[in-house]
Amino acid sequence: MKKIRNSLKRSLTRYVIFSITIVLLYTIVEFIFSTITAVSHDTLTTCVYGFFAGEIIVCALIKIFKLKEGNDNGELSDS
């Protein structure tokens, strides 16, 4: 059981790092393209930020409230 818990922690940490990296890379690339072409991609930027921010928030909630742990009868555990 501890192996599964540790692997989930590592995979969530990797995914959060991946999400932050994607947002940073997108911001840099969008800044460069919008400076060169003078065209702003507002809708795409909103979608990218919204998706990855939502994913980071969900991962944080999983880590905080330990939603990945459940009892045998399907209820969430308190510990």
PyMOL commands that set and color helices and strands:
alter all, ss='L'
color gray80, all
select helices_A, chain A and resi 2-37+42-65
alter helices_A, ss='H'
color red, helices_A
deselect
rebuild
show_as cartoon
